[in-house]
Amino acid sequence: MTVRHPAVFLPHGGGPCFFMDWNPPDTWARQRRFLQEFPTSLPERPRALLVISGHWEERVFTVQTNPAPPLLFDYQGFPPHTYQLTWPAPGNPALAARVRDLLQVAGFETGEDPARGFDHGVFVPLKIAFPDADIPTVQLSLRSDLDPRAHLAAGRALAPLRDEGVLIVGSGNTYHNMGVMLRAMRGGARGPVAGTDFDRWLTDAVTQDDPARRDAMLAAWERAPGAREANPREEHLIPLHVVAGAAGADHGTKTLEDHVMGAVESAFRFG
């Protein structure tokens, strides 16, 4: 029998951050170490990965059906070597079809993209976590309306995959106000850490004992203290909603809290 995999939300840093030199040198060291150690926490090696990244939005939930996805270097202004990274994980058209079926049964309109490659929200963190790139991986888009309730419902529809050997990964950032972070970086990240009020609220929401209460809080995330300061646009947060929807009754835990570039970033796990 295949064991049930957790559903996880991982921070993917900024651009190709884990493959660059920084000052100070340990700027991204804690997140990198977290990603390196993450696979050892899984109950068994996943049969496949389903990744929801903050860097792909479509009008309807759209699955990547490419059997050999290339990399999309969808970042700008970074050193030349960061555009030569490789992560040749195979796609999985059969899993993509299963994802579409589950979403359609739940009433969602869906699409597919046979040419889509892995954006940096996929390959940057997973190149650290799964460097051998030998686990079939499928990416699922966000829906461009970024409706939190719809993304929670999509996660609920996808929950059966957890019992089919599939690890559901939300890849984003709990704090994504790049203007604030860059100003802090230029100033040496002095002063209070940005995003602490929102992170405290988000941790409380994710770790609620009652999953209905958890989902209600996440659906109303905009009303949280510091919500829009932390996420002026929510595309990097909404992958967490898909993961929380897939959690079912499983309790949520915070697995990482890192202070980087003057702000707080967290990771969460269900199951």
C-alpha positions, 0 to 999 in steps of 0.5 A: 500500500502507498502511504499518504503523503503530506501536502506542503507549502515551501518558500522558493526564495527570490529568483535563482537566489540559492545559486548566487553569492550574497552579502552576507554569504548566509543570506539564504542559507537557512532556507537552502538547508531546509529544502535540502533536508525536506525530503528526509521528512517524507514518509517515503519517496513520492511517485510524483510531484504536483507543484502549484507555483506563484508564477503561473496563472491562467483563466482556468486551472491549467495542467502541464502535459509536457512529457519533458518540460524545459526550464523557463528562466522567468527572472531578469537581471541575474548573473549569466550562470543562473540562466544555465541551470538544469533540472531535467525532471520528466513530466507525467501526462497521466498524472496531468490527466488525473488532475484534470479529471479530479478538478472537472468532477468538482465542477472546475473548468480546466485546460492543458498546456503541452508546451509549458516548462517549469518556471523558477517557482518549481525548479529553483527550490526543487533543484535543492530538494530533489537534485537528481531530478528523477521524480516525475513532476507536473505543474498546475497553474493558479486561476488568474482571479486568485479567488482564495475560496476557489483555490481551497476548493481545488485543493480539496478536489486534489486531495485523493492524490495524496493517497496515490503516491503524489506529493502536493507542493505549493511553492510561493512566499508568505511575504512578497513585498519586494519593494520593502525587502529590497529597501531593507537589503540596501539598508543592511536589513536594520530595524524591525523585521517586516511581516511579523504581524501577518506571519503570526496571524497566518501561523494561527490560521494554518494551525487551527485544530478545526479545518473548517475554521482554518479554511474560513480564516484563509479565505478571509486572509485579506482582513488579517493584520498586515495582509496587504503589506505582506502581499500587495498581490497575492499570487505567491500566497495562494498556492498555500490555499491549494495545499490547505484545501488538500489537507482535509482534516490533517493538522497544519504545522509551521516547519520553517520561519526564516528572516531574510532580506528584512522580512519573515518567510515561513513554510507549512505542512499538513500531515 
